[in-house]
Amino acid sequence: MATVSVRYIVHDVDAAIAFYTGRLGFTERMHPAPTFAMLDRGDLRLVLSAPGGGPGGGAATADGRVPEPGGWNRFAIEVSDLPAVAAELRAAGVPVRGDLVHGVGGDQLLVEDPSGNPVELFAPTRDEARLSGEG
């Protein structure tokens, strides 16, 4: 059961569902409207909302600003074989931001969902950086 929820604004909810379920191992929890869906992967619930779709997370704020996809904030998914996963995603045409980074806790690579939202693929190189039960 999910214990953490993250909302991503996406241009096309159906394309995002296909990406996250088909490429990153998420399960569709619900998709009650064209502008909204919930997906799960372990303890993570990913809530998808289309910009301007409301009421809800995609709705414009009182000052008229409309949520939009992109940016640099992201969630990370632990993978055990980052080079293999990266090669598979690249072969499928998934956009990649930059090259593999060797960080202090592990290796990471940023890929983009169909709306340009970043997802970090993370392969820990230190035990204390591992997520319990993931990989």
Summary of the structure (lengths in Angstrom):
residues: 135
radius of gyration: 15.3
end to end distance: 17.2
largest distance: 45.7
contacts: 381
relative contact order: 0.19
helix: 18%
strand: 37%
